[in-house]
Amino acid sequence: MDGFYNRKEAGELLEKYTQGRLKYLHRSLQVQEMYNGQNSYKIMNEGAIYRLIKVSTTESDGSVEEVTAAIQGIIYSSDIPPIYSKYPHSVNPRHLRQSLGITALNTDSFEAIYTVIAEIYNTFKLELGSVLDKCTVFSDFEGHRALDVYNRYLSSREHTPPEQIRPIDTVIDPHGYLSIAAGNKFVYSEDNVVDYYKLKDQNKSDEYSFERCRPTNFQIGDIVEIQISFAALPLRGNRFKLGLILRSVALLDNSISRRASVSRLATQIDRPISNSNIIIKRKAVYVEEEVSSTRAKLDHITFGAMDINEKTGDKRGNFMDTDNS
């Protein structure tokens, strides 16, 4: 985000969407609302990963589900599909991931979010104890509060149930580079899926309608809503770290980012040409001489000779390209 991006207007729009999503009773839980007394949580071990689970108080069977919650923010960094470059052989496939950095700029939107995430970290700390590393999910963007979220592209085949393995979509991996990196030891699973959406419509009653879109629809400066889950991920030495796992990204508004991109491009197009960019054309002297000689010969051809040539279909075109620029 540079001088072409209107940060003040972006912050105002972000607050508008945040408040709108908090008021609208949609299926997604807002991070700010996680500890409003209506929900309770616990940590559940799944293989090598510990996940934050929602304990349902309405189901008689006491069923649980992974907590997924929404945050609205502005994209300040992005590393999302498609994958257009080969991965070096030295890269561990386990570490390949797609990620986003979001910020609230100079608004207060992230204050409550930071507090809730700190509470979630403490929940994991009480379960795992000293093997949980310090909380590193909080970030900074030019002095503003920010969050870094990600999801790994691949999972270990050994620890993935066969029914959870999915084919890699060509939208993500058009050239098959991720499939090559996966080899036989890694797979693309349900846990690696990140869905992409864009706001389709918002009516007067603040009901939101979304439709699927491609990852290429997103750019720096977009106002988005992300869905994340919370997990303690294994590290070397039997240690763990808290991760914010990206589950989906929804484009709420790109009017400011688009306007900035257009203004930026227009400035580049209107840039005056410097002397170093001037193309010097050089005359093809011998070509001109040959053309002059041909014209001189044509002056002696009678109209009758021209008629004969046309009847025989003998048409002469230019025999040399005179544009050598």
Beta strands, then each sheet from edge to edge (+ up, - down):
strand 1: 29-30
strand 2: 40-46
strand 3: 49-55
strand 4: 64-66
strand 5: 69-79
strand 6: 97-103
strand 7: 138-141
strand 8: 144-152
strand 9: 155-156
strand 10: 186-187
strand 11: 195-202
strand 12: 208-212
strand 13: 223-235
strand 14: 239-253
sheet 1: 1+ 5+ 6- 8+ 7-
sheet 2: 1+ 5+ 13- 3+ 2-
sheet 3: 1+ 5+ 13- 14+ 11+ 12-
sheet 4: 1+ 5+ 13- 3+ 4-
sheet 5: 9+ 10-
end
